[in-house]
Amino acid sequence: MDFGIRGRRALVCGASRGLGRGCAEALAAEGVDVTIVARTREALEAAAAEIRAAGGGKVIAVACDITTEDGRARALAACPEPDILITNAAGPPLGDFRDWRRADWIAAIDANMLTPIELIRQTVDAMQARGFGRIVNITSSAVKAPIDVLGLSNGARSGLTGFVAGLARKTVAHNVTINNLLPGQFDTDRLNGTFAAIAAASGQDAATLRAARQDQVPARRFGTAAEFGAVCAFLCSVHAGYLTGQNVLLDGGAYPGTF
């Protein structure tokens, strides 16, 4: 299937590794010119080189902190009029809500709610004027089924979800769609870090925890970044123009509900 986005421009956040990189790779393979951003220059440049080597669209790497005003300015200077925006930021730490203070909540909301909203604010009008735009926010399956130790993420990402639900119904008339991708358990550094943190707190073995958690997924495995990126690329395609304001759950069947 031709996704019809060859030559389009995409800004992909948190793209040096994991799910963000999976999205960047999938878009570049479709001929999209991608600007990838992340905080760590060395990892970002390595990712850019590997994506370029695979062929496809042009790749620009911008090392910056997208959660800051300066970082967003640098990213948008490199990709001033993206047709595609993939928002993504590292999730806040897990823990017990009794230990979190106002500063912890503000940091989580700033990174995982306000940063995506600000990026949308700075790009959506130009998308509407051009008559094409695809915005995908990488959130979390915790939006659908909250996880108690991820309270900061539950709150911040749910706030973004509510905002998107309203705006997406206004932009779609201009062929600009806004959707959220909700990853379940994917084989990423973030997941491995979570297992390590739980193991350290409980005295259990991280490898044992990982194996047990994997067996709980109906697919009997964790997802891959490539699978995630493929779904993201479809949401950015010309074929997804009638799909907006949705929360697309990718979790290997882990969520037990019907809706």
C-alpha positions in Angstrom: 0.0 0.0 0.0 1.3 3.4 -0.9 0.7 5.7 2.1 0.8 8.8 -0.1 3.1 10.8 2.1 6.4 10.7 0.2 8.0 14.1 0.3 6.1 15.2 3.3 7.9 16.7 6.3 7.7 15.2 9.8 8.9 16.3 13.2 9.4 13.2 15.5 10.1 13.8 19.1 12.0 11.4 21.4 13.4 9.6 18.3 16.9 8.5 19.3 15.6 5.1 20.6 12.5 3.1 21.4 9.0 4.0 20.1 9.9 7.4 18.8 12.7 5.9 16.7 10.4 3.2 15.4 8.0 6.0 14.2 10.9 7.9 12.5 12.1 4.8 10.8 8.7 3.9 9.5 8.0 7.4 8.2 11.5 7.7 6.5 10.9 4.3 4.8 7.7 5.9 3.3 9.8 8.7 1.8 9.0 11.3 4.5 11.7 13.8 5.3 12.1 13.5 9.1 13.5 15.8 11.6 14.3 13.7 14.7 14.9 15.3 18.1 16.1 13.9 21.5 18.2 15.2 24.3 21.3 13.0 23.9 23.3 14.1 20.9 25.4 11.0 20.5 22.5 8.5 20.5 20.5 10.8 18.3 23.3 11.1 15.7 23.7 7.4 15.7 20.0 6.9 15.1 20.0 9.4 12.3 22.9 7.7 10.6 21.2 4.3 10.7 17.9 5.6 9.4 19.7 7.4 6.6 21.6 4.1 5.7 18.3 2.3 5.4 17.2 4.7 2.6 14.1 6.7 2.2 13.4 10.3 3.2 16.0 12.8 4.3 16.9 12.8 8.0 17.9 15.9 10.1 18.9 15.4 13.8 18.4 18.2 16.4 19.7 17.5 19.9 17.5 19.4 22.2 15.1 19.1 25.2 11.6 19.3 23.5 10.0 20.0 26.9 11.7 23.5 27.0 10.8 26.6 25.1 14.3 26.8 23.7 14.2 23.1 22.6 10.9 23.6 20.8 12.2 26.7 19.1 15.3 24.8 17.8 13.2 21.8 16.6 10.8 24.0 14.8 13.6 26.1 13.3 14.9 22.9 11.7 11.4 21.8 10.6 9.3 25.0 10.5 6.3 23.7 8.7 5.8 20.0 9.5 3.0 18.1 7.7 3.4 15.4 10.4 4.0 15.8 14.1 4.8 13.0 16.4 4.9 14.1 20.0 6.7 12.0 22.5 8.5 12.6 25.8 9.9 10.3 28.5 7.4 9.3 31.0 7.6 10.6 34.6 9.0 8.3 37.3 6.8 5.7 38.9 6.2 5.7 42.6 3.6 6.3 45.4 1.5 9.5 45.1 2.2 10.2 48.8 5.8 10.9 47.9 5.1 13.3 45.1 4.9 17.0 45.7 3.6 19.9 43.5 6.9 20.2 41.6 6.7 16.5 40.6 3.2 17.0 39.2 4.1 20.2 37.4 7.1 18.5 35.8 4.9 15.6 34.6 2.2 17.8 33.3 4.7 20.1 31.5 6.4 17.2 29.7 3.5 14.9 28.9 0.6 17.3 28.5 1.7 20.9 28.0 4.6 20.2 25.7 2.5 18.3 23.1 -0.2 21.0 23.3 2.4 23.7 22.7 3.8 21.9 19.7 0.3 21.4 18.3 -0.4 25.1 18.9 2.6 26.1 16.9 2.0 23.8 13.9 -1.7 23.1 13.5 -2.8 26.3 11.8 -0.3 26.0 9.0 -1.4 22.4 8.5 -5.0 23.5 8.2 -4.0 26.2 5.7 -2.2 23.7 3.5 -5.0 21.2 3.8 -3.0 18.3 5.2 -1.8 17.4 8.6 -1.3 14.4 10.8 -0.6 14.6 14.5 0.1 11.5 16.6 0.7 11.7 20.3 2.5 8.8 21.9 0.8 8.4 25.2 0.4 5.2 27.2 -2.0 2.3 27.7 -2.3 3.6 31.2 -4.7 6.2 29.8 -7.1 3.3 29.1 -6.3 1.2 32.1 -4.5 3.3 34.8 -1.5 1.7 36.6 -1.3 2.7 40.3 2.5 3.3 40.3 2.3 5.4 37.2 0.1 8.1 38.8 2.0 11.0 37.4 1.7 9.6 33.9 -1.9 8.6 34.3 -2.8 12.2 35.2 -0.7 14.1 32.7 -1.5 11.9 29.7 -5.2 11.8 30.5 -5.2 15.6 30.5 -3.7 15.5 27.0 -6.2 12.9 25.9 -9.1 15.2 27.0 -7.7 18.2 25.1 -7.1 16.2 21.9 -10.7 14.9 22.0 -12.0 18.4 21.6 -9.5 19.8 19.1 -9.5 16.9 16.8 -13.2 17.4 15.9 -12.4 20.9 14.7 -9.3 20.3 12.6 -10.5 17.2 10.7 -12.6 19.4 8.3 -9.3 20.7 7.1 -7.8 17.2 6.6 -5.8 17.5 9.8 -6.2 14.6 12.1 -5.1 14.2 15.7 -4.9 10.8 17.3 -3.1 9.2 20.2 -1.1 5.9 20.2 -1.3 4.0 23.4 1.5 1.6 23.8 1.2 -1.3 26.2 4.4 -3.2 27.0 7.0 -2.8 24.3 10.6 -4.0 24.4 12.2 -0.7 25.1 14.7 0.8 27.5 11.8 2.4 29.4 10.2 -1.1 30.1 13.6 -2.5 31.1 14.1 0.4 33.4 10.7 -0.2 35.0 11.6 -3.8 35.7 14.9 -2.8 37.2 13.2 -0.2 39.5 10.6 -2.8 40.6 13.3 -5.3 41.2 15.4 -2.9 43.3 12.4 -2.0 45.4 11.1 -5.5 45.9 14.3 -7.5 46.0 13.2 -9.6 43.1 15.2 -10.6 40.0 14.5 -8.2 37.0 14.8 -11.1 34.5 12.2 -13.1 36.4 9.9 -10.2 36.6 10.3 -9.6 32.9 9.5 -13.2 32.0 6.4 -13.3 34.3 5.1 -10.0 32.8 5.6 -11.3 29.3 3.6 -14.4 30.0 0.7 -12.2 31.2 0.4 -10.6 27.7 -2.0 -12.6 25.5 0.4 -12.3 22.6 3.0 -14.0 25.0 5.6 -11.4 24.0 6.3 -7.7 24.2 5.8 -5.4 21.2 8.5 -4.1 18.9 9.3 -0.6 18.0 9.0 -1.5 14.3 5.4 -2.7 14.9 4.6 0.5 16.7 6.1 2.6 14.0 4.1 0.8 11.3 0.8 1.7 13.0 2.0 5.3 13.4 2.9 5.6 9.7 -0.5 4.4 8.8 -2.2 7.0 11.0 0.0 9.6 9.1 -1.1 8.3 5.7 -3.6 9.7 3.3 -5.7 6.7 4.0 -6.4 7.8 7.6 -8.1 11.1 6.9 -11.4 9.9 8.4 -9.8 8.7 11.7 -9.4 11.4 14.3 -9.7 12.0 18.0 -9.1 8.3 18.7 -7.0 6.4 21.2 -5.4 3.5 19.4 -4.3 0.9 21.9 -1.4 -1.4 21.0 -0.9 -3.9 23.8 -0.9 -7.4 22.5 -4.4 -7.9 23.8 -3.6 -7.1 27.4 -6.5 -4.8 28.0 -9.4 -7.1 29.0 -12.3 -4.8 28.1 -14.6 -4.7 25.1 -14.5 -0.9 24.7 
